[in-house]
Amino acid sequence: MAGFYKAILFLNYGLLLSVILLGVSKYVLLNNKERQYVHCIAFLFLIELLNLVLPYVFNFNNTSFLYPFYIAGEFFLLSTLFIRKLELPKYLLGVIALLAGGFMVLKYGFNFPFNADIAKVVSNIIIICLSGFTLIREIRDTSFQNRFLWVDACIFFYYSVSVFIFIVQHQITNLSEDGYYIIFSVNNILSGILYCSFLYTFIKLKK
């Protein structure tokens, strides 16, 4: 299972690199709200790049210190994306920024909460709710042309299943090594589906 996991992982790296390159090339075709998708992908690419570069180039034995930054950044970028698409009150953007910034200050300054996975689950649930409401509006409003409908659907699907996998993983205390590889492989396959939705959308973009 380790070989299968690594194969899926490096395939995802290739997909992510393709998405960021294509997204940057199509950036001028996007409106202000749609450009947030490129910012989200660029952030994910930065995190994955750091996770590769720090151990192999700078000999970091542990990159777990990036995890709170990843949680806060992912939460901020995706939440603000859907808040803008839903045209919710602008003060909510400030609330999201305070939550993300407050989490990093508490985690890096005071190591609270001790288990950052709690914040990950809560942030993912908020993203699921926002993306779900966005999807409902997009499906009901058939007169509105949304070029990122498939991406929004895949975001909702990915985070919904990921939260379920995440909770199940932490409930099973005696999980074998192969079991962990299976769970991580499933999560990586879901990530690959999400990246493919970005590729499809960017390829189909027209002026």
N, C-alpha and C positions, 0 to 999 in steps of 0.2 A: 504493500500500500504506500510505502514511502516514495517509491519511484513514480507511482501514479500522481501522488500529491505534488511532487516537484514538477512533473510535466504540466499539470494544470496551472501551477503557480507561474511558471515561466511563460506559458501561453498567455496568461492574464497580463504579465508584464508587457508582452508584445502588443496585446490589444490596447492596453492603457497608453502606451507610447504612440500607437497609431491614432487613438482618439485625440490626444492632446495636440499632435501635429495637424490633424485634419481640423480640429476645432479652432486652432489659431489661424489656419488658412482661410476659414470661413467667418472669422470674427467680424469682419466689416459688413457681412450680410445679416447680422443679428441686431435686434433692437436691445434697448437697455436691460429689459427683464431677461431676455434670452441669453445675454452675455454672462449672466450669473452662472449658467450651466458650465461655461468654459472655466470660470473661476473655481467652481467646485472640482472639476476634473484636474485642473492645474494643482490644486491643493493636495488631492489624493496622489497625484504624480510626485509631488515634492516629498510627501511622507514616505512613499515607497522607495524613492531615490535615496533618502536619508537612511532608511533601514538597510539598504544595500551598501551604500558608500561608507557609512560610519564603521561597520565591523571589518570590511575588507580593505579599506584604504587607511583609516585612522585607528584601526585596531581596538575599537570599542567592543568590550565583551558583553555589554548590556545596553540595549536601546529602549528599554521600557520607559525611560524618562520622556520619550516622545508621546507616549500613550495619552496623557491628559491633554496635551496640545492637540493631538488628533481628534479626541472627543469634542473638545471645545470648538475647534475650527470647523469640523464637519457639522456640528449642531448649528453654529452661527450661520454658515453659508447656505445650508439647505433650508433652515427655518426662514431666513430672510428672503430667500428665493420664493417660497410658497406664500409668505405673507404679502409680498409685492404682487404676485399673480392673483391672489384672492382680493387684492385691493383693501386690505384690512387697515385700521388706523395706524398712522406712522409711528405713534408712540410705542407700539409693540416691537418695532425694530430696536428701540432703545432698551426695552425690557430684555430682549434676546441677547443684546450685546452685554448687558449687565450680568445676566445669568452665565454666559460663556466666560466673560472676564472674571467674574466672582469665583467660578469654579477653578480656574487656573490659579488665582491668588491663594485660594484655600488649599488646593492640592500641593502646589509647589512651595507655598510658604508655611503651611501648618499640617500638611499631609492629611487633610480632611476632605472628603471621607476616606477612611483608611483603604477601603476597597473601591477603586475607581470604576469597577464594573457596574456598580449601582448607578452611577451617573451615566454610563453608557446605555444601560437599559432604559432609563428615564428619558434621555435625549432621543433615543430611537423611537420610543412610543410617541413622543411629541411630533417627530418627523412623519411617522405613520399617519397620525391624525391630520396633520396639515396637508400631506400629499393625498390622502383619501378625500378630504373635502375639495381639494383642487380637481381631482379626477371627476368627482360627482358634478361639479360645476361645468367642467369641460364637456362631459358627455351629454348633459342636459341642454347646454347652450350650443345647439348644432349650427347656429349662424356664425359662431366665432371660430375662425380658423386657427387651430393650435398646432403648430409644427412640431411640438415636443410632447404630444400626447403619449406616444409609445415610451418615451423616456420617463415621463411621470408615472405611467403604469408600472414600469420595471422598477422604479425607485420604491413605489409602494409595495410591490411584490417582494423585492429584495429585503427591505427592512422588516417587513412582517415576518417572513420566514426566518431571517437572521435572529430576531428576538426570540422566536420559539426555539431555535437551535441553541442559542446562547443559554437560555434558561434550562433546557434539558441537559446540556453539557455540565452545568454547575450542580445539577441535582444528582448526577450519576458519579459517585465518588470512586468507584472501582472500575473506571473505564480503561480498557486495554490500550496499548500503543496504537494498534490497528484501528481501534475505535476512534481515537483522537484524529488519526489521519483521515478516516472516513468523514468525520464531521467537518474538518477543515477543508477537505476536498469538495464537499457539497457547498460550503460557503463560497469557495473559489469559483465553482461552476456558476453559482448565482451571480457573483461579481462579473464573470465573463458574459453572462446574458445581458447584464446592465450595460457593460461596455459595448456590446454589439448593438444595443438599441441606440447608443450615442453615434456609433459609426453609421448605422443606417440613416439616422436623422440628418447627420452632417452631410452625407453623400447626396441626400435628396434635396438639400437646401438650394433654393434658387432666389434670384433677386426679386 
